[in-house]
Amino acid sequence: MTYQYKHEAVMFEETIEALSIKSEGTYVDATFGRGGHTRGILGQLGQDGQVIAFDRDQTAIEYARSEIMDHRLHLIHANYESISKKMDKASADGVLVDCGLSSPQLDEAGRGFSFLKDAPLDMRMDQTQPLTAAGWLKNAQEEEIANVLYLNADERRSRRIAKAICEARSQSEILTTKQLSDVVQSVVRREGKTHPATKTFQAIRVFINDEFGSLERFLEGALDVLKPGGRLVMISFHSTEHKIIKRFIQMNRPGNEDLKRGLQTLAVPRVKRIGRVIKPSLQEIRFNTRSRSAQLRIVEKIA
Ligand SMILES: C[S@@+](CC[C@H](N)C(=O)[O-])C[C@H]1O[C@@H](n2cnc3c(N)ncnc32)[C@H](O)[C@@H]1O
């Protein structure tokens, strides 16, 4: 198989520096994608170091198997939320997560993530998962659809779009990206440069892949597998992802023991923040527009 689509690793230099790599260490890349960051980590490791790379997308794992021959790389096809089940406690010197979709997932029409290409309405990151976007839209209640659009992408026309989807599907099932995009465009006018279906596609994708829930569960698991002194480096793109990460840091850093006691969680702070949030340079944004909403945060495990 040839893999024609490339993914530019976001904030590459900053991410590798943030991990503060020890040459014989064990590092987790929770979101392998096309391995941009993994290659950077491998480049800093000695012969006894290792990278454990997760991806829930079978194509990403197949790509890694065929393109990176390196005895130090271990691949796991799984949702990163299972990190603490797949790895020993306190076994990693650093963990990286780079949320969201890779460019190949967006660009490959057959995956059904993009309204710019007509394809079956799939949207599963993990092709072994049973529920597709088309499958969900077939039976979901109008109110449930509206809530997904509103809560996952702040789509303020959520009720109008949900109603239009239910009316359209009573005529014929919505099976393709073009059908869904046409339904949205029938009730939402374009405002500025943004395509009217942008938020609908984003919201349904987040829902089908339970992206926010997975991230929350992952962050707790990542702390368990990190050694004390190990770094957790988090790149997020969506405002809700930023919020989840900020809340996680807030809950686990020193100074919040009372708050934690109130919530009946651990009273012992588990992380300290390293530096402030990092954003891509203007030069990177010009070269890779996908990086424009990226934010990088770093914490170090203290207990
Ligand atoms: C932004 S890309 C990562 C790009 C990568 N850092 C690189 O340099 O090539 C995100 C990747 O994470 C994967 N992914 C997203 N959510 C995941 C999850 N919950 N568990 C495992 N992999 C996930 C996606 O399938 C995608 O391949």
The ligand as an SDF file (V2000), in Angstrom:
LIG
                    3D

 27 29  0  0  0  0  0  0  0  0999 V2000
   -3.1420   15.0600   15.1660 C   0  0  0  0  0  0  0  0  0  0  0  0
   -2.8560   13.4090   14.7490 S   0  0  0  0  0  0  0  0  0  0  0  0
   -1.2650   13.0800   15.4300 C   0  0  0  0  0  0  0  0  0  0  0  0
   -0.1290   13.4380   14.5220 C   0  0  0  0  0  0  0  0  0  0  0  0
    1.2100   13.0020   15.0100 C   0  0  0  0  0  0  0  0  0  0  0  0
    1.6120   13.7000   16.2040 N   0  0  0  0  0  0  0  0  0  0  0  0
    2.2610   13.1930   13.9150 C   0  0  0  0  0  0  0  0  0  0  0  0
    3.2110   13.9460   14.1350 O   0  0  0  0  0  0  0  0  0  0  0  0
    2.1300   12.5710   12.8630 O   0  0  0  0  0  0  0  0  0  0  0  0
   -3.9020   12.5630   15.8350 C   0  0  0  0  0  0  0  0  0  0  0  0
   -3.8320   11.0500   15.7360 C   0  0  0  0  0  0  0  0  0  0  0  0
   -4.3290   10.5590   16.9700 O   0  0  0  0  0  0  0  0  0  0  0  0
   -5.2230    9.5070   16.7410 C   0  0  0  0  0  0  0  0  0  0  0  0
   -6.1810    9.5410   17.8490 N   0  0  0  0  0  0  0  0  0  0  0  0
   -7.1160   10.4790   18.1000 C   0  0  0  0  0  0  0  0  0  0  0  0
   -7.8070   10.1690   19.2020 N   0  0  0  0  0  0  0  0  0  0  0  0
   -7.2700    9.0080   19.6700 C   0  0  0  0  0  0  0  0  0  0  0  0
   -7.5510    8.1810   20.7850 C   0  0  0  0  0  0  0  0  0  0  0  0
   -8.5460    8.4620   21.6360 N   0  0  0  0  0  0  0  0  0  0  0  0
   -6.7900    7.0770   20.9710 N   0  0  0  0  0  0  0  0  0  0  0  0
   -5.7910    6.7750   20.1160 C   0  0  0  0  0  0  0  0  0  0  0  0
   -5.4910    7.5070   19.0180 N   0  0  0  0  0  0  0  0  0  0  0  0
   -6.2260    8.6180   18.8040 C   0  0  0  0  0  0  0  0  0  0  0  0
   -5.8560    9.7940   15.4010 C   0  0  0  0  0  0  0  0  0  0  0  0
   -6.2910    8.5750   14.8290 O   0  0  0  0  0  0  0  0  0  0  0  0
   -4.6950   10.4490   14.6380 C   0  0  0  0  0  0  0  0  0  0  0  0
   -3.9830    9.4900   13.9200 O   0  0  0  0  0  0  0  0  0  0  0  0
  1  2  1  0
  2  3  1  0
  2 10  1  0
  3  4  1  0
  4  5  1  0
  5  6  1  0
  5  7  1  0
  7  8  2  0
  7  9  1  0
 10 11  1  0
 11 12  1  0
 11 26  1  0
 12 13  1  0
 13 14  1  0
 13 24  1  0
 14 15  1  0
 14 23  1  0
 15 16  2  0
 16 17  1  0
 17 18  1  0
 17 23  2  0
 18 19  1  0
 18 20  2  0
 20 21  1  0
 21 22  2  0
 22 23  1  0
 24 25  1  0
 24 26  1  0
 26 27  1  0
M  CHG  2   2   1   9  -1
M  END
$$$$
